[in-house]
Amino acid sequence: MAAWRGMAAAGGVVGVRHYHPNGDPPRILITGSLGQLGTGLAKLLREKYGTKNVIMSDIVKPTKDIVNSGPYVFADILDFKCLQEIVVTYRIDWLVHFSALLSAIGEQNVPLAIRVNIEGLHNVMELSKQYNLRVFVPSTIGAFGPTSPRNPTPNITIQRPRTIYGVSKVHGELLGEYYHHRFGLDFRCLRFPGVISSDTQPGGGTTDYAVQIFHDAMEGREFECYLRPTTRLPMMYIDDCLRSLWEMLVAPSEKLRQRTYNVTAMSFTPEEVVAAVRQHFPDLHVTYRPDSRQNIADTWPEVFDDSEARRDWGWQHHYDLKAMCTIMFDNLRRQNQQEQQQLHLQSAR
Ligand SMILES: NC(=O)c1ccc[n+]([C@@H]2O[C@H](COP(=O)([O-])OP(=O)(O)OC[C@H]3O[C@@H](n4cnc5c(N)ncnc54)[C@H](O)[C@@H]3O)[C@@H](O)[C@H]2O)c1
């Protein structure tokens, strides 16, 4: 496959499309696309490369809206032949591999987490090698553990995670880098912090509290936090997360001194996000009841050092805590209004 005319936003031209030299846009498959990150990524990539060139997939039955928004197929990442058929039928060039069991869910079903996060990844790597795909696999702050430096956590340091999620993600980073060096696979990986979004529910991670607080504040509910008030974790608003992914996906190979980078936007504690949310909802009532997720959070980075991503391909975040609170409440208000309008229309029929 010929090289892409890729140009990172930092070193290149923002808004330039990243097409195949023959003029065709890349055809992209997203696995696990009905989770927290997939729907937004599909929207972003479809705006850049055309609706029909971005194939969403998952094992979940899609809503009517998803089916109407563009191509959607069933793809179980544990079924190599099923993936192979999709790559061949849709002539896939790039693969974004989102399917995973997240940290808290993974601890509840370790054998399944091993299958999905490790065996599934093996299928994706082998497939990408066989069909010469550019492959993006997200990693996480959960790929670090209690022996890693936590404030700040550099790009390359000790990684001895204590969750099956973290173990599977370190495995993914190492296997991808191995395939890159051994077979020339175009493997790209970002370690994301907790991602905060308004339109999809989080998938069972340790940072989910930072999404829940916005919903509870909007609904006028009490917010019960499963972490202690002073637990600091790195975070990112979803628009920044998806933009970083795209910028990494199109960064020219020669700019990538690493194949795995830390990226982040901010770090805060529950009491800090509570204070920021109370700027909008001063009456928010909060209780703290730490559970098993506290033990996970206690081993994760507090502040993530993403200076290498900023240096090599120009990563820059746009949203800090204050800006994120504003956009989250704007989005939730708009979504509520749309739901009310739909209910009104239905009752009028
Ligand atoms: N959301 C975050 O805060 C965050 C942070 C760091 C890294 N990540 C990584 O980003 C990726 C996407 O995260 P997310 O939050 O959207 O996850 P999510 O849990 O919301 O979605 C994961 C999707 O994988 C699908 N899946 C499960 N088993 C599958 C199988 N056998 N075959 C195909 N699909 C299967 C699920 O149906 C689900 O839709 C994950 O790899 C995650 O580790 C997410």
The ligand as an SDF file (V2000), in Angstrom:
LIG
                    3D

 44 48  0  0  0  0  0  0  0  0999 V2000
  -13.5460    5.8090   27.8200 N   0  0  0  0  0  0  0  0  0  0  0  0
  -12.4090    6.0460   28.4470 C   0  0  0  0  0  0  0  0  0  0  0  0
  -12.3600    6.8230   29.4110 O   0  0  0  0  0  0  0  0  0  0  0  0
  -11.1390    5.3910   27.9550 C   0  0  0  0  0  0  0  0  0  0  0  0
   -9.9150    5.7740   28.5210 C   0  0  0  0  0  0  0  0  0  0  0  0
   -8.7470    5.1600   28.0870 C   0  0  0  0  0  0  0  0  0  0  0  0
   -8.8080    4.2100   27.0710 C   0  0  0  0  0  0  0  0  0  0  0  0
  -10.0020    3.8590   26.5450 N   0  0  0  0  0  0  0  0  0  0  0  0
  -10.0180    2.8040   25.5290 C   0  0  0  0  0  0  0  0  0  0  0  0
  -10.7530    3.2240   24.3860 O   0  0  0  0  0  0  0  0  0  0  0  0
  -11.4780    2.1190   23.8390 C   0  0  0  0  0  0  0  0  0  0  0  0
  -12.9350    2.4760   23.7190 C   0  0  0  0  0  0  0  0  0  0  0  0
  -13.3950    2.8070   25.0230 O   0  0  0  0  0  0  0  0  0  0  0  0
  -14.9390    3.0270   25.3210 P   0  0  0  0  0  0  0  0  0  0  0  0
  -14.9920    3.8550   26.5420 O   0  0  0  0  0  0  0  0  0  0  0  0
  -15.6550    3.4310   24.0990 O   0  0  0  0  0  0  0  0  0  0  0  0
  -15.3490    1.5370   25.7440 O   0  0  0  0  0  0  0  0  0  0  0  0
  -16.8300    0.9500   25.9660 P   0  0  0  0  0  0  0  0  0  0  0  0
  -16.7540   -0.0800   27.0310 O   0  0  0  0  0  0  0  0  0  0  0  0
  -17.8090    2.0610   26.0970 O   0  0  0  0  0  0  0  0  0  0  0  0
  -17.0740    0.2140   24.5550 O   0  0  0  0  0  0  0  0  0  0  0  0
  -16.4230   -0.9640   24.2090 C   0  0  0  0  0  0  0  0  0  0  0  0
  -17.2220   -1.6610   23.1290 C   0  0  0  0  0  0  0  0  0  0  0  0
  -16.5940   -2.9220   22.8600 O   0  0  0  0  0  0  0  0  0  0  0  0
  -17.6210   -3.8200   22.4950 C   0  0  0  0  0  0  0  0  0  0  0  0
  -17.2180   -5.2230   22.6130 N   0  0  0  0  0  0  0  0  0  0  0  0
  -17.1450   -5.9860   23.7320 C   0  0  0  0  0  0  0  0  0  0  0  0
  -16.8330   -7.2530   23.3960 N   0  0  0  0  0  0  0  0  0  0  0  0
  -16.6970   -7.2930   22.0380 C   0  0  0  0  0  0  0  0  0  0  0  0
  -16.3950   -8.3160   21.0950 C   0  0  0  0  0  0  0  0  0  0  0  0
  -16.1860   -9.5860   21.4710 N   0  0  0  0  0  0  0  0  0  0  0  0
  -16.3580   -7.9800   19.7890 N   0  0  0  0  0  0  0  0  0  0  0  0
  -16.5910   -6.7160   19.3760 C   0  0  0  0  0  0  0  0  0  0  0  0
  -16.8920   -5.7090   20.2210 N   0  0  0  0  0  0  0  0  0  0  0  0
  -16.9530   -5.9980   21.5480 C   0  0  0  0  0  0  0  0  0  0  0  0
  -18.7700   -3.4710   23.4490 C   0  0  0  0  0  0  0  0  0  0  0  0
  -20.0140   -3.9370   22.9230 O   0  0  0  0  0  0  0  0  0  0  0  0
  -18.6690   -1.9510   23.5450 C   0  0  0  0  0  0  0  0  0  0  0  0
  -19.5840   -1.3130   22.6670 O   0  0  0  0  0  0  0  0  0  0  0  0
  -11.1970    0.9310   24.7610 C   0  0  0  0  0  0  0  0  0  0  0  0
  -10.2110    0.1070   24.1830 O   0  0  0  0  0  0  0  0  0  0  0  0
  -10.7000    1.5530   26.0340 C   0  0  0  0  0  0  0  0  0  0  0  0
   -9.7800    0.7090   26.6770 O   0  0  0  0  0  0  0  0  0  0  0  0
  -11.1580    4.4300   26.9500 C   0  0  0  0  0  0  0  0  0  0  0  0
  1  2  1  0
  2  3  2  0
  2  4  1  0
  4  5  1  0
  4 44  2  0
  5  6  2  0
  6  7  1  0
  7  8  2  0
  8  9  1  0
  8 44  1  0
  9 10  1  0
  9 42  1  0
 10 11  1  0
 11 12  1  0
 11 40  1  0
 12 13  1  0
 13 14  1  0
 14 15  2  0
 14 16  1  0
 14 17  1  0
 17 18  1  0
 18 19  2  0
 18 20  1  0
 18 21  1  0
 21 22  1  0
 22 23  1  0
 23 24  1  0
 23 38  1  0
 24 25  1  0
 25 26  1  0
 25 36  1  0
 26 27  1  0
 26 35  1  0
 27 28  2  0
 28 29  1  0
 29 30  1  0
 29 35  2  0
 30 31  1  0
 30 32  2  0
 32 33  1  0
 33 34  2  0
 34 35  1  0
 36 37  1  0
 36 38  1  0
 38 39  1  0
 40 41  1  0
 40 42  1  0
 42 43  1  0
M  CHG  2   8   1  16  -1
M  END
$$$$
